[in-house]
Amino acid sequence: MGPLHHYRATTQWVGNRGTGTSDYKAYDRNHDIAIAGKDILKCSSDPNFRGDKSRHNPEELLVASISGCHMLWYLHLCAVNGVVVTAYSDEASGTMEENKDGSGQFTEITLNPTVVVEHESMIEKANKLHHDANKMCFIARSVKFPVHHKPKAIAAQQTVTR
């Protein structure tokens, strides 16, 4: 086994309206996530569950975490495999299924990365490296639902409008 890495975050509930959880509708779901030396994340629950739509929710952060982890591994793999990426964006989405008892689970996340590579000859390898990035991503490897990929690589000269 290799080295162990540890991560810390402090979650502080800031949704007490004065009577705490005296009733289901008596409190806000707002909370702040603090990580030493970084901006505080203003969070809440999903608006479908009485959350503040202007704040991040845990479900969105899970989708974003997998998208970001995948991108970082992908860029690394491109760099060491001779694929020059000049731009990357991902419209990631996730599906969560709610159970009758109010619990739920994610059933899938789909990444839709659009990658601009330096030369057209790099497109095939660029698309294939998404599979390897998924095998390496720490977060995707830690979840029990599938993470799908629908990549689209284009050559830099194809992005220039004439």
C-alpha positions in Angstrom: 0.0 0.0 0.0 1.2 3.5 -0.8 1.1 6.7 1.3 -2.0 7.7 3.1 -3.5 11.2 2.5 -5.8 12.9 5.0 -8.3 15.7 4.3 -10.2 17.9 6.7 -13.3 20.1 6.4 -15.4 21.8 9.1 -19.1 21.9 8.5 -21.0 24.5 10.6 -24.8 24.6 10.6 -25.9 28.3 10.3 -29.6 27.6 9.9 -31.0 28.0 13.4 -33.8 30.6 13.2 -34.0 30.7 17.0 -35.9 27.5 17.9 -33.5 24.9 16.4 -35.1 21.8 15.1 -38.3 22.2 17.1 -40.2 21.5 13.8 -39.3 20.3 10.3 -40.1 23.8 8.9 -38.6 25.7 11.8 -34.9 25.7 10.6 -32.9 26.5 7.5 -30.6 23.9 5.9 -27.9 26.4 5.4 -24.3 25.4 6.5 -20.8 26.6 5.8 -17.9 24.4 4.9 -14.5 25.7 6.0 -11.2 24.2 4.8 -8.1 25.8 6.3 -6.7 28.6 4.2 -9.5 28.6 1.6 -12.8 30.5 0.9 -15.8 29.3 2.9 -18.3 27.3 0.8 -21.9 28.5 1.4 -24.0 25.4 1.3 -27.6 24.2 1.9 -29.7 21.2 0.9 -31.1 20.9 -2.6 -34.1 23.2 -3.0 -36.3 20.1 -3.4 -35.5 19.5 0.2 -36.2 23.0 1.6 -32.7 24.2 0.7 -31.5 27.7 -0.4 -31.1 27.6 -4.2 -28.4 30.3 -4.0 -26.0 28.0 -2.1 -24.1 24.8 -3.2 -25.7 21.5 -2.2 -23.9 18.2 -1.4 -25.3 16.6 -4.5 -23.9 19.3 -6.8 -20.6 19.1 -5.0 -20.4 15.3 -5.6 -21.0 15.8 -9.3 -18.4 18.6 -9.4 -15.9 16.6 -7.4 -16.0 13.7 -9.8 -15.8 16.0 -12.8 -12.8 17.9 -11.3 -11.0 14.7 -10.3 -11.5 13.2 -13.8 -10.3 16.4 -15.5 -7.1 16.5 -13.4 -6.2 12.8 -14.1 -7.1 13.3 -17.8 -4.8 16.3 -18.2 -2.0 14.4 -16.5 -2.5 11.4 -18.8 -2.6 13.6 -21.8 0.6 15.3 -20.8 2.5 12.0 -20.4 1.0 10.5 -23.6 1.8 13.3 -26.0 -1.7 14.8 -26.3 -1.5 18.6 -26.0 -4.8 19.9 -24.5 -5.4 23.6 -24.9 -8.9 23.8 -23.5 -11.2 21.6 -21.4 -14.8 22.0 -20.2 -17.3 19.5 -18.8 -21.1 19.7 -18.6 -21.4 17.0 -15.9 -24.7 15.7 -14.6 -25.9 13.2 -12.0 -29.0 11.3 -11.3 -30.2 10.7 -7.7 -33.1 8.3 -7.0 -35.2 9.1 -3.9 -36.7 6.2 -2.0 -40.1 6.0 -0.4 -38.6 6.4 3.1 -36.9 9.7 2.1 -33.4 8.2 1.7 -31.8 8.1 -1.7 -28.7 7.3 -3.7 -27.0 8.4 -6.9 -27.6 6.0 -9.8 -25.1 7.5 -12.2 -23.0 10.5 -13.1 -22.3 11.4 -16.7 -19.3 13.5 -17.7 -19.5 15.4 -21.1 -16.1 16.8 -21.5 -15.2 18.8 -24.5 -11.5 18.9 -25.1 -9.5 21.0 -27.6 -6.3 19.4 -28.6 -3.4 20.9 -30.6 -3.6 18.7 -33.7 -6.3 16.6 -35.3 -4.0 13.6 -35.1 -4.4 13.7 -31.3 -8.2 13.3 -31.3 -8.5 9.5 -31.2 -6.0 9.2 -28.3 -7.5 12.1 -26.5 -11.0 10.5 -26.5 -9.5 7.1 -25.4 -7.7 8.6 -22.4 -11.0 9.4 -20.7 -11.3 5.7 -20.0 -7.9 5.6 -18.3 -8.7 8.8 -16.3 -11.8 7.1 -14.9 -9.8 4.2 -13.7 -7.4 6.6 -11.9 -9.8 9.1 -10.5 -9.8 8.7 -6.7 -13.4 9.8 -6.3 -14.9 7.8 -9.2 -13.1 4.8 -7.8 -14.7 5.4 -4.4 -18.4 5.5 -5.5 -20.6 2.5 -6.1 -22.6 3.9 -9.1 -21.3 4.1 -12.7 -19.5 7.2 -14.0 -20.2 7.5 -17.7 -18.2 9.5 -20.3 -19.3 11.1 -23.5 -16.2 12.9 -24.6 -15.8 15.1 -27.6 -12.3 16.1 -28.7 -11.7 18.7 -31.4 -8.6 20.1 -33.0 -7.6 23.6 -32.2 -7.8 24.7 -35.9 -11.4 23.4 -35.9 -12.4 26.0 -33.3 -11.3 29.0 -35.3 -14.3 30.7 -37.0 -13.6 32.2 -40.5 
